[in-house]
Amino acid sequence: MKKDKATQQTIALMAGYSNQNFRIGVEYNYQADNNLIKDQNYSGYSIYGTYFLNAKSNLFARYDYLNSVNNLAHSHSWNYENDGQLFMAGFEYNPVKEIGISPNYQYWTPRDRSISAISTVFLSVLVGL
């Protein structure tokens, strides 16, 4: 059942290029009436790339921007606490086909400037079954 007689609509556009040395991509996403709530809209874009060092390792980076908007006279958008920018970069190593190890760095900058940016280092491990 719809809330506030809204119809959620999503538009997603993506373009990418890949060759034997690297791959790059850009995306744009827009969603109107998120969660079937009228005028609860957001949009964002991403830019990402990977540079292949050799058959088992690569460097990667990504930038994301998320912005929510509404058509109401509020000082902040409906999703203000989640709006912002994310930068991520790292190294990925695949010693064998089903295992991946990736130390990476992530930096989140909230749209709300009263909140400090968050800087985080991760070690991601992928084990395929």
Backbone as XML, in Angstrom:
<?xml version="1.0"?>
<chain id="A" units="angstrom">
  <residue number="1" name="MET">
    <atom name="N" x="0.833" y="-1.185" z="0.000"/>
    <atom name="CA" x="0.000" y="0.000" z="0.000"/>
    <atom name="C" x="0.879" y="1.251" z="0.000"/>
  </residue>
  <residue number="2" name="LYS">
    <atom name="N" x="0.498" y="2.206" z="-0.810"/>
    <atom name="CA" x="1.279" y="3.430" z="-0.921"/>
    <atom name="C" x="1.053" y="4.349" z="0.264"/>
  </residue>
  <residue number="3" name="LYS">
    <atom name="N" x="2.125" y="5.049" z="0.664"/>
    <atom name="CA" x="2.045" y="6.070" z="1.695"/>
    <atom name="C" x="1.990" y="7.418" z="0.991"/>
  </residue>
  <residue number="4" name="ASP">
    <atom name="N" x="1.163" y="8.318" z="1.449"/>
    <atom name="CA" x="1.066" y="9.667" z="0.882"/>
    <atom name="C" x="0.848" y="9.671" z="-0.626"/>
  </residue>
  <residue number="5" name="LYS">
    <atom name="N" x="0.276" y="8.637" z="-1.178"/>
    <atom name="CA" x="-0.012" y="8.536" z="-2.611"/>
    <atom name="C" x="1.213" y="8.812" z="-3.478"/>
  </residue>
  <residue number="6" name="ALA">
    <atom name="N" x="2.357" y="8.327" z="-3.041"/>
    <atom name="CA" x="3.608" y="8.522" z="-3.771"/>
    <atom name="C" x="3.934" y="7.271" z="-4.573"/>
  </residue>
  <residue number="7" name="THR">
    <atom name="N" x="4.692" y="7.451" z="-5.644"/>
    <atom name="CA" x="5.165" y="6.345" z="-6.461"/>
    <atom name="C" x="6.680" y="6.445" z="-6.548"/>
  </residue>
  <residue number="8" name="GLN">
    <atom name="N" x="7.374" y="5.506" z="-5.937"/>
    <atom name="CA" x="8.836" y="5.526" z="-5.975"/>
    <atom name="C" x="9.316" y="5.262" z="-7.397"/>
  </residue>
  <residue number="9" name="GLN">
    <atom name="N" x="10.236" y="6.089" z="-7.866"/>
    <atom name="CA" x="10.806" y="5.955" z="-9.203"/>
    <atom name="C" x="12.316" y="6.076" z="-9.104"/>
  </residue>
  <residue number="10" name="THR">
    <atom name="N" x="13.018" y="5.235" z="-9.837"/>
    <atom name="CA" x="14.477" y="5.225" z="-9.794"/>
    <atom name="C" x="15.041" y="5.323" z="-11.200"/>
  </residue>
  <residue number="11" name="ILE">
    <atom name="N" x="16.053" y="6.161" z="-11.337"/>
    <atom name="CA" x="16.798" y="6.287" z="-12.593"/>
    <atom name="C" x="18.256" y="6.011" z="-12.268"/>
  </residue>
  <residue number="12" name="ALA">
    <atom name="N" x="18.880" y="5.139" z="-13.040"/>
    <atom name="CA" x="20.295" y="4.828" z="-12.843"/>
    <atom name="C" x="20.991" y="4.838" z="-14.202"/>
  </residue>
  <residue number="13" name="LEU">
    <atom name="N" x="22.088" y="5.554" z="-14.284"/>
    <atom name="CA" x="22.895" y="5.623" z="-15.505"/>
    <atom name="C" x="24.312" y="5.208" z="-15.160"/>
  </residue>
  <residue number="14" name="MET">
    <atom name="N" x="24.935" y="4.446" z="-16.042"/>
    <atom name="CA" x="26.306" y="3.985" z="-15.794"/>
    <atom name="C" x="27.071" y="3.965" z="-17.099"/>
  </residue>
  <residue number="15" name="ALA">
    <atom name="N" x="28.321" y="4.364" z="-17.032"/>
    <atom name="CA" x="29.217" y="4.265" z="-18.183"/>
    <atom name="C" x="30.549" y="3.739" z="-17.669"/>
  </residue>
  <residue number="16" name="GLY">
    <atom name="N" x="31.165" y="2.886" z="-18.450"/>
    <atom name="CA" x="32.436" y="2.330" z="-18.031"/>
    <atom name="C" x="33.320" y="1.981" z="-19.204"/>
  </residue>
  <residue number="17" name="TYR">
    <atom name="N" x="34.583" y="1.800" z="-18.914"/>
    <atom name="CA" x="35.560" y="1.403" z="-19.915"/>
    <atom name="C" x="36.560" y="0.477" z="-19.250"/>
  </residue>
  <residue number="18" name="SER">
    <atom name="N" x="36.973" y="-0.538" z="-19.976"/>
    <atom name="CA" x="37.937" y="-1.484" z="-19.425"/>
    <atom name="C" x="38.886" y="-1.935" z="-20.520"/>
  </residue>
  <residue number="19" name="ASN">
    <atom name="N" x="40.143" y="-2.136" z="-20.144"/>
    <atom name="CA" x="41.110" y="-2.774" z="-21.027"/>
    <atom name="C" x="42.014" y="-3.656" z="-20.173"/>
  </residue>
  <residue number="20" name="GLN">
    <atom name="N" x="43.114" y="-4.139" z="-20.709"/>
    <atom name="CA" x="43.958" y="-5.063" z="-19.946"/>
    <atom name="C" x="44.731" y="-4.397" z="-18.805"/>
  </residue>
  <residue number="21" name="ASN">
    <atom name="N" x="44.843" y="-3.068" z="-18.799"/>
    <atom name="CA" x="45.598" y="-2.345" z="-17.767"/>
    <atom name="C" x="44.745" y="-1.731" z="-16.662"/>
  </residue>
  <residue number="22" name="PHE">
    <atom name="N" x="43.519" y="-1.330" z="-16.987"/>
    <atom name="CA" x="42.681" y="-0.641" z="-16.005"/>
    <atom name="C" x="41.214" y="-0.721" z="-16.401"/>
  </residue>
  <residue number="23" name="ARG">
    <atom name="N" x="40.366" y="-0.327" z="-15.459"/>
    <atom name="CA" x="38.944" y="-0.130" z="-15.747"/>
    <atom name="C" x="38.475" y="1.095" z="-14.963"/>
  </residue>
  <residue number="24" name="ILE">
    <atom name="N" x="37.563" y="1.838" z="-15.557"/>
    <atom name="CA" x="37.002" y="3.024" z="-14.920"/>
    <atom name="C" x="35.491" y="3.015" z="-15.123"/>
  </residue>
  <residue number="25" name="GLY">
    <atom name="N" x="34.791" y="3.706" z="-14.238"/>
    <atom name="CA" x="33.348" y="3.796" z="-14.379"/>
    <atom name="C" x="32.803" y="5.019" z="-13.678"/>
  </residue>
  <residue number="26" name="VAL">
    <atom name="N" x="31.643" y="5.450" z="-14.142"/>
    <atom name="CA" x="30.901" y="6.529" z="-13.498"/>
    <atom name="C" x="29.438" y="6.098" z="-13.428"/>
  </residue>
  <residue number="27" name="GLU">
    <atom name="N" x="28.762" y="6.534" z="-12.383"/>
    <atom name="CA" x="27.353" y="6.219" z="-12.192"/>
    <atom name="C" x="26.621" y="7.449" z="-11.703"/>
  </residue>
  <residue number="28" name="TYR">
    <atom name="N" x="25.349" y="7.553" z="-12.087"/>
    <atom name="CA" x="24.460" y="8.562" z="-11.519"/>
    <atom name="C" x="23.172" y="7.860" z="-11.140"/>
  </residue>
  <residue number="29" name="ASN">
    <atom name="N" x="22.655" y="8.142" z="-9.954"/>
    <atom name="CA" x="21.410" y="7.547" z="-9.486"/>
    <atom name="C" x="20.499" y="8.636" z="-8.941"/>
  </residue>
  <residue number="30" name="TYR">
    <atom name="N" x="19.213" y="8.515" z="-9.253"/>
    <atom name="CA" x="18.206" y="9.432" z="-8.727"/>
    <atom name="C" x="17.002" y="8.608" z="-8.310"/>
  </residue>
  <residue number="31" name="GLN">
    <atom name="N" x="16.465" y="8.904" z="-7.137"/>
    <atom name="CA" x="15.262" y="8.216" z="-6.702"/>
    <atom name="C" x="14.269" y="9.247" z="-6.172"/>
  </residue>
  <residue number="32" name="ALA">
    <atom name="N" x="13.072" y="9.204" z="-6.739"/>
    <atom name="CA" x="11.992" y="10.082" z="-6.300"/>
    <atom name="C" x="11.061" y="9.306" z="-5.374"/>
  </residue>
  <residue number="33" name="ASP">
    <atom name="N" x="10.553" y="9.981" z="-4.374"/>
    <atom name="CA" x="9.590" y="9.406" z="-3.427"/>
    <atom name="C" x="10.116" y="8.133" z="-2.775"/>
  </residue>
  <residue number="34" name="ASN">
    <atom name="N" x="11.327" y="8.227" z="-2.222"/>
    <atom name="CA" x="11.961" y="7.101" z="-1.546"/>
    <atom name="C" x="11.036" y="6.521" z="-0.484"/>
  </residue>
  <residue number="35" name="ASN">
    <atom name="N" x="10.973" y="5.190" z="-0.426"/>
    <atom name="CA" x="10.100" y="4.466" z="0.523"/>
    <atom name="C" x="8.640" y="4.884" z="0.418"/>
  </residue>
  <residue number="36" name="LEU">
    <atom name="N" x="8.240" y="5.297" z="-0.789"/>
    <atom name="CA" x="6.861" y="5.709" z="-1.073"/>
    <atom name="C" x="6.407" y="6.911" z="-0.243"/>
  </residue>
  <residue number="37" name="ILE">
    <atom name="N" x="7.348" y="7.793" z="0.066"/>
    <atom name="CA" x="7.027" y="9.025" z="0.788"/>
    <atom name="C" x="7.200" y="10.189" z="-0.180"/>
  </residue>
  <residue number="38" name="LYS">
    <atom name="N" x="6.126" y="10.899" z="-0.410"/>
    <atom name="CA" x="6.113" y="11.973" z="-1.400"/>
    <atom name="C" x="7.179" y="13.030" z="-1.095"/>
  </residue>
  <residue number="39" name="ASP">
    <atom name="N" x="7.886" y="13.444" z="-2.131"/>
    <atom name="CA" x="8.924" y="14.491" z="-2.079"/>
    <atom name="C" x="10.137" y="14.106" z="-1.250"/>
  </residue>
  <residue number="40" name="GLN">
    <atom name="N" x="10.323" y="12.843" z="-0.978"/>
    <atom name="CA" x="11.521" y="12.361" z="-0.279"/>
    <atom name="C" x="12.446" y="11.799" z="-1.361"/>
  </residue>
  <residue number="41" name="ASN">
    <atom name="N" x="13.259" y="12.681" z="-1.952"/>
    <atom name="CA" x="14.063" y="12.350" z="-3.122"/>
    <atom name="C" x="15.547" y="12.404" z="-2.791"/>
  </residue>
  <residue number="42" name="TYR">
    <atom name="N" x="16.334" y="11.632" z="-3.522"/>
    <atom name="CA" x="17.781" y="11.750" z="-3.369"/>
    <atom name="C" x="18.490" y="11.388" z="-4.664"/>
  </residue>
  <residue number="43" name="SER">
    <atom name="N" x="19.723" y="11.856" z="-4.758"/>
    <atom name="CA" x="20.532" y="11.560" z="-5.931"/>
    <atom name="C" x="21.980" y="11.412" z="-5.498"/>
  </residue>
  <residue number="44" name="GLY">
    <atom name="N" x="22.747" y="10.805" z="-6.361"/>
    <atom name="CA" x="24.158" y="10.646" z="-6.065"/>
    <atom name="C" x="24.920" y="10.185" z="-7.286"/>
  </residue>
  <residue number="45" name="TYR">
    <atom name="N" x="26.217" y="10.322" z="-7.212"/>
    <atom name="CA" x="27.054" y="9.818" z="-8.292"/>
    <atom name="C" x="28.305" y="9.184" z="-7.711"/>
  </residue>
  <residue number="46" name="SER">
    <atom name="N" x="28.894" y="8.321" z="-8.506"/>
    <atom name="CA" x="30.115" y="7.610" z="-8.124"/>
    <atom name="C" x="31.087" y="7.631" z="-9.288"/>
  </residue>
  <residue number="47" name="ILE">
    <atom name="N" x="32.362" y="7.692" z="-8.946"/>
    <atom name="CA" x="33.446" y="7.581" z="-9.928"/>
    <atom name="C" x="34.416" y="6.561" z="-9.347"/>
  </residue>
  <residue number="48" name="TYR">
    <atom name="N" x="34.789" y="5.571" z="-10.127"/>
    <atom name="CA" x="35.662" y="4.526" z="-9.594"/>
    <atom name="C" x="36.594" y="3.993" z="-10.667"/>
  </residue>
  <residue number="49" name="GLY">
    <atom name="N" x="37.687" y="3.419" z="-10.202"/>
    <atom name="CA" x="38.658" y="2.866" z="-11.133"/>
    <atom name="C" x="39.545" y="1.833" z="-10.471"/>
  </residue>
  <residue number="50" name="THR">
    <atom name="N" x="40.099" y="0.986" z="-11.312"/>
    <atom name="CA" x="41.026" y="-0.057" z="-10.878"/>
    <atom name="C" x="42.203" y="-0.079" z="-11.845"/>
  </residue>
  <residue number="51" name="TYR">
    <atom name="N" x="43.400" y="-0.155" z="-11.300"/>
    <atom name="CA" x="44.610" y="-0.299" z="-12.109"/>
    <atom name="C" x="45.212" y="-1.664" z="-11.787"/>
  </residue>
  <residue number="52" name="PHE">
    <atom name="N" x="45.359" y="-2.502" z="-12.809"/>
    <atom name="CA" x="45.868" y="-3.855" z="-12.623"/>
    <atom name="C" x="47.390" y="-3.845" z="-12.590"/>
  </residue>
  <residue number="53" name="LEU">
    <atom name="N" x="47.965" y="-4.220" z="-11.463"/>
    <atom name="CA" x="49.421" y="-4.274" z="-11.320"/>
    <atom name="C" x="49.987" y="-5.526" z="-11.979"/>
  </residue>
  <residue number="54" name="ASN">
    <atom name="N" x="49.307" y="-6.647" z="-11.768"/>
    <atom name="CA" x="49.665" y="-7.913" z="-12.398"/>
    <atom name="C" x="48.439" y="-8.820" z="-12.293"/>
  </residue>
  <residue number="55" name="ALA">
    <atom name="N" x="48.587" y="-10.099" z="-12.597"/>
    <atom name="CA" x="47.450" y="-11.020" z="-12.615"/>
    <atom name="C" x="46.823" y="-11.233" z="-11.237"/>
  </residue>
  <residue number="56" name="LYS">
    <atom name="N" x="47.552" y="-10.951" z="-10.163"/>
    <atom name="CA" x="47.048" y="-11.223" z="-8.824"/>
    <atom name="C" x="46.785" y="-9.992" z="-7.966"/>
  </residue>
  <residue number="57" name="SER">
    <atom name="N" x="47.145" y="-8.811" z="-8.436"/>
    <atom name="CA" x="46.983" y="-7.634" z="-7.588"/>
    <atom name="C" x="46.590" y="-6.391" z="-8.374"/>
  </residue>
  <residue number="58" name="ASN">
    <atom name="N" x="45.900" y="-5.477" z="-7.690"/>
    <atom name="CA" x="45.489" y="-4.224" z="-8.307"/>
    <atom name="C" x="45.339" y="-3.132" z="-7.257"/>
  </residue>
  <residue number="59" name="LEU">
    <atom name="N" x="45.293" y="-1.907" z="-7.725"/>
    <atom name="CA" x="44.995" y="-0.731" z="-6.917"/>
    <atom name="C" x="43.616" y="-0.242" z="-7.319"/>
  </residue>
  <residue number="60" name="PHE">
    <atom name="N" x="42.838" y="0.245" z="-6.356"/>
    <atom name="CA" x="41.505" y="0.747" z="-6.696"/>
    <atom name="C" x="41.204" y="2.022" z="-5.917"/>
  </residue>
  <residue number="61" name="ALA">
    <atom name="N" x="40.285" y="2.804" z="-6.468"/>
    <atom name="CA" x="39.825" y="4.025" z="-5.812"/>
    <atom name="C" x="38.370" y="4.264" z="-6.203"/>
  </residue>
  <residue number="62" name="ARG">
    <atom name="N" x="37.654" y="4.946" z="-5.308"/>
    <atom name="CA" x="36.243" y="5.238" z="-5.548"/>
    <atom name="C" x="35.874" y="6.527" z="-4.824"/>
  </residue>
  <residue number="63" name="TYR">
    <atom name="N" x="34.998" y="7.303" z="-5.455"/>
    <atom name="CA" x="34.433" y="8.506" z="-4.855"/>
    <atom name="C" x="32.918" y="8.433" z="-4.991"/>
  </residue>
  <residue number="64" name="ASP">
    <atom name="N" x="32.187" y="8.648" z="-3.898"/>
    <atom name="CA" x="30.726" y="8.662" z="-3.900"/>
    <atom name="C" x="30.229" y="9.979" z="-3.329"/>
  </residue>
  <residue number="65" name="TYR">
    <atom name="N" x="29.136" y="10.470" z="-3.890"/>
    <atom name="CA" x="28.477" y="11.677" z="-3.389"/>
    <atom name="C" x="26.980" y="11.386" z="-3.282"/>
  </residue>
  <residue number="66" name="LEU">
    <atom name="N" x="26.389" y="11.608" z="-2.115"/>
    <atom name="CA" x="24.960" y="11.385" z="-1.908"/>
    <atom name="C" x="24.325" y="12.659" z="-1.376"/>
  </residue>
  <residue number="67" name="ASN">
    <atom name="N" x="23.204" y="13.045" z="-1.989"/>
    <atom name="CA" x="22.508" y="14.265" z="-1.613"/>
    <atom name="C" x="21.006" y="14.007" z="-1.622"/>
  </residue>
  <residue number="68" name="SER">
    <atom name="N" x="20.354" y="14.210" z="-0.499"/>
    <atom name="CA" x="18.901" y="14.073" z="-0.447"/>
    <atom name="C" x="18.268" y="15.460" z="-0.479"/>
  </residue>
  <residue number="69" name="VAL">
    <atom name="N" x="17.119" y="15.530" z="-1.114"/>
    <atom name="CA" x="16.412" y="16.814" z="-1.243"/>
    <atom name="C" x="14.933" y="16.579" z="-0.964"/>
  </residue>
  <residue number="70" name="ASN">
    <atom name="N" x="14.276" y="17.617" z="-0.562"/>
    <atom name="CA" x="12.822" y="17.575" z="-0.501"/>
    <atom name="C" x="12.280" y="18.919" z="-0.926"/>
  </residue>
  <residue number="71" name="ASN">
    <atom name="N" x="11.024" y="18.952" z="-1.227"/>
    <atom name="CA" x="10.407" y="20.179" z="-1.715"/>
    <atom name="C" x="9.688" y="20.934" z="-0.606"/>
  </residue>
  <residue number="72" name="LEU">
    <atom name="N" x="9.976" y="20.588" z="0.623"/>
    <atom name="CA" x="9.340" y="21.240" z="1.756"/>
    <atom name="C" x="10.252" y="22.333" z="2.300"/>
  </residue>
  <residue number="73" name="ALA">
    <atom name="N" x="9.707" y="23.225" z="3.064"/>
    <atom name="CA" x="10.476" y="24.361" z="3.598"/>
    <atom name="C" x="11.156" y="23.992" z="4.914"/>
  </residue>
  <residue number="74" name="HIS">
    <atom name="N" x="12.055" y="23.009" z="4.874"/>
    <atom name="CA" x="12.816" y="22.621" z="6.053"/>
    <atom name="C" x="14.247" y="23.100" z="5.894"/>
  </residue>
  <residue number="75" name="SER">
    <atom name="N" x="14.930" y="23.298" z="6.996"/>
    <atom name="CA" x="16.306" y="23.765" z="6.918"/>
    <atom name="C" x="17.257" y="22.662" z="6.442"/>
  </residue>
  <residue number="76" name="HIS">
    <atom name="N" x="16.883" y="21.387" z="6.655"/>
    <atom name="CA" x="17.706" y="20.266" z="6.209"/>
    <atom name="C" x="16.843" y="19.261" z="5.469"/>
  </residue>
  <residue number="77" name="SER">
    <atom name="N" x="17.456" y="18.511" z="4.593"/>
    <atom name="CA" x="16.732" y="17.500" z="3.839"/>
    <atom name="C" x="16.354" y="16.330" z="4.747"/>
  </residue>
  <residue number="78" name="TRP">
    <atom name="N" x="15.479" y="15.489" z="4.272"/>
    <atom name="CA" x="14.941" y="14.368" z="5.049"/>
    <atom name="C" x="16.011" y="13.340" z="5.420"/>
  </residue>
  <residue number="79" name="ASN">
    <atom name="N" x="17.083" y="13.254" z="4.685"/>
    <atom name="CA" x="18.121" y="12.243" z="4.914"/>
    <atom name="C" x="19.471" y="12.913" z="5.207"/>
  </residue>
  <residue number="80" name="TYR">
    <atom name="N" x="19.417" y="14.086" z="5.770"/>
    <atom name="CA" x="20.597" y="14.934" z="5.958"/>
    <atom name="C" x="21.741" y="14.224" z="6.670"/>
  </residue>
  <residue number="81" name="GLU">
    <atom name="N" x="21.436" y="13.395" z="7.674"/>
    <atom name="CA" x="22.490" y="12.724" z="8.446"/>
    <atom name="C" x="23.249" y="11.685" z="7.617"/>
  </residue>
  <residue number="82" name="ASN">
    <atom name="N" x="22.681" y="11.257" z="6.482"/>
    <atom name="CA" x="23.369" y="10.277" z="5.626"/>
    <atom name="C" x="23.945" y="10.893" z="4.359"/>
  </residue>
  <residue number="83" name="ASP">
    <atom name="N" x="23.727" y="12.178" z="4.149"/>
    <atom name="CA" x="24.274" y="12.856" z="2.970"/>
    <atom name="C" x="25.757" y="13.122" z="3.172"/>
  </residue>
  <residue number="84" name="GLY">
    <atom name="N" x="26.504" y="13.078" z="2.092"/>
    <atom name="CA" x="27.920" y="13.394" z="2.196"/>
    <atom name="C" x="28.730" y="12.775" z="1.081"/>
  </residue>
  <residue number="85" name="GLN">
    <atom name="N" x="30.028" y="12.689" z="1.341"/>
    <atom name="CA" x="30.980" y="12.199" z="0.350"/>
    <atom name="C" x="31.854" y="11.110" z="0.962"/>
  </residue>
  <residue number="86" name="LEU">
    <atom name="N" x="32.154" y="10.103" z="0.155"/>
    <atom name="CA" x="33.022" y="9.017" z="0.593"/>
    <atom name="C" x="34.150" y="8.854" z="-0.416"/>
  </residue>
  <residue number="87" name="PHE">
    <atom name="N" x="35.368" y="8.814" z="0.077"/>
    <atom name="CA" x="36.527" y="8.483" z="-0.759"/>
    <atom name="C" x="37.100" y="7.179" z="-0.224"/>
  </residue>
  <residue number="88" name="MET">
    <atom name="N" x="37.403" y="6.270" z="-1.134"/>
    <atom name="CA" x="37.949" y="4.969" z="-0.748"/>
    <atom name="C" x="39.094" y="4.618" z="-1.704"/>
  </residue>
  <residue number="89" name="ALA">
    <atom name="N" x="40.169" y="4.074" z="-1.162"/>
    <atom name="CA" x="41.288" y="3.629" z="-1.985"/>
    <atom name="C" x="41.936" y="2.427" z="-1.310"/>
  </residue>
  <residue number="90" name="GLY">
    <atom name="N" x="42.509" y="1.554" z="-2.121"/>
    <atom name="CA" x="43.137" y="0.391" z="-1.527"/>
    <atom name="C" x="43.906" y="-0.458" z="-2.513"/>
  </residue>
  <residue number="91" name="PHE">
    <atom name="N" x="44.369" y="-1.554" z="-1.996"/>
    <atom name="CA" x="45.167" y="-2.534" z="-2.718"/>
    <atom name="C" x="44.454" y="-3.877" z="-2.569"/>
  </residue>
  <residue number="92" name="GLU">
    <atom name="N" x="44.358" y="-4.644" z="-3.647"/>
    <atom name="CA" x="43.738" y="-5.964" z="-3.573"/>
    <atom name="C" x="44.721" y="-7.014" z="-4.076"/>
  </residue>
  <residue number="93" name="TYR">
    <atom name="N" x="44.820" y="-8.080" z="-3.319"/>
    <atom name="CA" x="45.721" y="-9.180" z="-3.681"/>
    <atom name="C" x="44.938" y="-10.479" z="-3.642"/>
  </residue>
  <residue number="94" name="ASN">
    <atom name="N" x="45.047" y="-11.262" z="-4.724"/>
    <atom name="CA" x="44.380" y="-12.559" z="-4.826"/>
    <atom name="C" x="45.444" y="-13.648" z="-4.978"/>
  </residue>
  <residue number="95" name="PRO">
    <atom name="N" x="45.893" y="-14.233" z="-3.861"/>
    <atom name="CA" x="46.947" y="-15.246" z="-3.946"/>
    <atom name="C" x="46.509" y="-16.490" z="-4.721"/>
  </residue>
  <residue number="96" name="VAL">
    <atom name="N" x="45.225" y="-16.846" z="-4.606"/>
    <atom name="CA" x="44.617" y="-17.922" z="-5.387"/>
    <atom name="C" x="43.231" y="-17.455" z="-5.823"/>
  </residue>
  <residue number="97" name="LYS">
    <atom name="N" x="42.621" y="-18.182" z="-6.741"/>
    <atom name="CA" x="41.369" y="-17.755" z="-7.370"/>
    <atom name="C" x="40.258" y="-17.385" z="-6.376"/>
  </residue>
  <residue number="98" name="GLU">
    <atom name="N" x="40.048" y="-18.130" z="-5.332"/>
    <atom name="CA" x="38.916" y="-17.930" z="-4.429"/>
    <atom name="C" x="39.230" y="-17.128" z="-3.170"/>
  </residue>
  <residue number="99" name="ILE">
    <atom name="N" x="40.403" y="-16.503" z="-3.091"/>
    <atom name="CA" x="40.774" y="-15.718" z="-1.904"/>
    <atom name="C" x="41.247" y="-14.328" z="-2.319"/>
  </residue>
  <residue number="100" name="GLY">
    <atom name="N" x="40.718" y="-13.321" z="-1.652"/>
    <atom name="CA" x="41.124" y="-11.946" z="-1.894"/>
    <atom name="C" x="41.396" y="-11.238" z="-0.580"/>
  </residue>
  <residue number="101" name="ILE">
    <atom name="N" x="42.469" y="-10.474" z="-0.536"/>
    <atom name="CA" x="42.849" y="-9.714" z="0.652"/>
    <atom name="C" x="43.006" y="-8.256" z="0.220"/>
  </residue>
  <residue number="102" name="SER">
    <atom name="N" x="42.361" y="-7.354" z="0.967"/>
    <atom name="CA" x="42.360" y="-5.964" z="0.534"/>
    <atom name="C" x="42.485" y="-4.999" z="1.705"/>
  </residue>
  <residue number="103" name="PRO">
    <atom name="N" x="43.677" y="-4.488" z="1.974"/>
    <atom name="CA" x="43.766" y="-3.360" z="2.897"/>
    <atom name="C" x="43.260" y="-2.116" z="2.170"/>
  </residue>
  <residue number="104" name="ASN">
    <atom name="N" x="42.394" y="-1.341" z="2.832"/>
    <atom name="CA" x="41.866" y="-0.152" z="2.172"/>
    <atom name="C" x="41.576" y="0.951" z="3.174"/>
  </residue>
  <residue number="105" name="TYR">
    <atom name="N" x="41.517" y="2.163" z="2.649"/>
    <atom name="CA" x="41.295" y="3.365" z="3.440"/>
    <atom name="C" x="39.991" y="4.005" z="2.984"/>
  </residue>
  <residue number="106" name="GLN">
    <atom name="N" x="39.167" y="4.446" z="3.951"/>
    <atom name="CA" x="37.914" y="5.111" z="3.626"/>
    <atom name="C" x="37.813" y="6.416" z="4.409"/>
  </residue>
  <residue number="107" name="TYR">
    <atom name="N" x="37.361" y="7.460" z="3.725"/>
    <atom name="CA" x="37.230" y="8.776" z="4.334"/>
    <atom name="C" x="35.839" y="9.314" z="4.051"/>
  </residue>
  <residue number="108" name="TRP">
    <atom name="N" x="35.007" y="9.456" z="5.072"/>
    <atom name="CA" x="33.629" y="9.927" z="4.952"/>
    <atom name="C" x="33.546" y="11.370" z="5.431"/>
  </residue>
  <residue number="109" name="THR">
    <atom name="N" x="33.005" y="12.234" z="4.584"/>
    <atom name="CA" x="32.780" y="13.626" z="4.935"/>
    <atom name="C" x="31.278" y="13.882" z="4.931"/>
  </residue>
  <residue number="110" name="PRO">
    <atom name="N" x="30.655" y="14.045" z="6.095"/>
    <atom name="CA" x="29.215" y="14.292" z="6.134"/>
    <atom name="C" x="28.857" y="15.675" z="5.592"/>
  </residue>
  <residue number="111" name="ARG">
    <atom name="N" x="27.678" y="15.773" z="5.039"/>
    <atom name="CA" x="27.191" y="17.066" z="4.564"/>
    <atom name="C" x="27.019" y="18.028" z="5.734"/>
  </residue>
  <residue number="112" name="ASP">
    <atom name="N" x="26.623" y="17.480" z="6.874"/>
    <atom name="CA" x="26.462" y="18.262" z="8.095"/>
    <atom name="C" x="27.852" y="18.598" z="8.640"/>
  </residue>
  <residue number="113" name="ARG">
    <atom name="N" x="28.284" y="19.815" z="8.461"/>
    <atom name="CA" x="29.639" y="20.225" z="8.849"/>
    <atom name="C" x="29.850" y="20.269" z="10.363"/>
  </residue>
  <residue number="114" name="SER">
    <atom name="N" x="28.771" y="20.125" z="11.145"/>
    <atom name="CA" x="28.946" y="20.079" z="12.592"/>
    <atom name="C" x="29.426" y="18.689" z="13.046"/>
  </residue>
  <residue number="115" name="ILE">
    <atom name="N" x="29.415" y="17.720" z="12.129"/>
    <atom name="CA" x="29.887" y="16.367" z="12.420"/>
    <atom name="C" x="31.272" y="16.206" z="11.800"/>
  </residue>
  <residue number="116" name="SER">
    <atom name="N" x="32.186" y="15.663" z="12.554"/>
    <atom name="CA" x="33.554" y="15.465" z="12.053"/>
    <atom name="C" x="33.605" y="14.393" z="10.978"/>
  </residue>
  <residue number="117" name="ALA">
    <atom name="N" x="34.553" y="14.545" z="10.089"/>
    <atom name="CA" x="34.799" y="13.521" z="9.073"/>
    <atom name="C" x="35.308" y="12.255" z="9.761"/>
  </residue>
  <residue number="118" name="ILE">
    <atom name="N" x="35.091" y="11.121" z="9.117"/>
    <atom name="CA" x="35.501" y="9.834" z="9.673"/>
    <atom name="C" x="36.530" y="9.199" z="8.750"/>
  </residue>
  <residue number="119" name="SER">
    <atom name="N" x="37.662" y="8.873" z="9.305"/>
    <atom name="CA" x="38.759" y="8.248" z="8.570"/>
    <atom name="C" x="38.937" y="6.833" z="9.118"/>
  </residue>
  <residue number="120" name="THR">
    <atom name="N" x="38.877" y="5.824" z="8.234"/>
    <atom name="CA" x="38.902" y="4.434" z="8.677"/>
    <atom name="C" x="39.817" y="3.597" z="7.789"/>
  </residue>
  <residue number="121" name="VAL">
    <atom name="N" x="40.533" y="2.668" z="8.411"/>
    <atom name="CA" x="41.346" y="1.703" z="7.679"/>
    <atom name="C" x="40.720" y="0.323" z="7.880"/>
  </residue>
  <residue number="122" name="PHE">
    <atom name="N" x="40.539" y="-0.410" z="6.782"/>
    <atom name="CA" x="39.938" y="-1.741" z="6.830"/>
    <atom name="C" x="40.893" y="-2.776" z="6.263"/>
  </residue>
  <residue number="123" name="LEU">
    <atom name="N" x="40.690" y="-3.997" z="6.672"/>
    <atom name="CA" x="41.316" y="-5.143" z="6.019"/>
    <atom name="C" x="40.168" y="-6.078" z="5.628"/>
  </residue>
  <residue number="124" name="SER">
    <atom name="N" x="39.838" y="-6.096" z="4.349"/>
    <atom name="CA" x="38.755" y="-6.935" z="3.851"/>
    <atom name="C" x="39.320" y="-8.236" z="3.341"/>
  </residue>
  <residue number="125" name="VAL">
    <atom name="N" x="38.622" y="-9.333" z="3.651"/>
    <atom name="CA" x="39.044" y="-10.662" z="3.200"/>
    <atom name="C" x="37.858" y="-11.325" z="2.514"/>
  </residue>
  <residue number="126" name="LEU">
    <atom name="N" x="38.071" y="-11.819" z="1.317"/>
    <atom name="CA" x="37.055" y="-12.518" z="0.562"/>
    <atom name="C" x="37.456" y="-13.988" z="0.428"/>
  </residue>
  <residue number="127" name="VAL">
    <atom name="N" x="36.550" y="-14.859" z="0.793"/>
    <atom name="CA" x="36.776" y="-16.303" z="0.624"/>
    <atom name="C" x="35.593" y="-16.835" z="-0.168"/>
  </residue>
  <residue number="128" name="GLY">
    <atom name="N" x="35.844" y="-17.274" z="-1.388"/>
    <atom name="CA" x="34.794" y="-17.829" z="-2.222"/>
    <atom name="C" x="34.586" y="-19.302" z="-1.933"/>
  </residue>
  <residue number="129" name="LEU">
    <atom name="N" x="33.357" y="-19.731" z="-2.036"/>
    <atom name="CA" x="33.045" y="-21.147" z="-1.792"/>
    <atom name="C" x="32.677" y="-21.844" z="-3.078"/>
  </residue>
</chain>
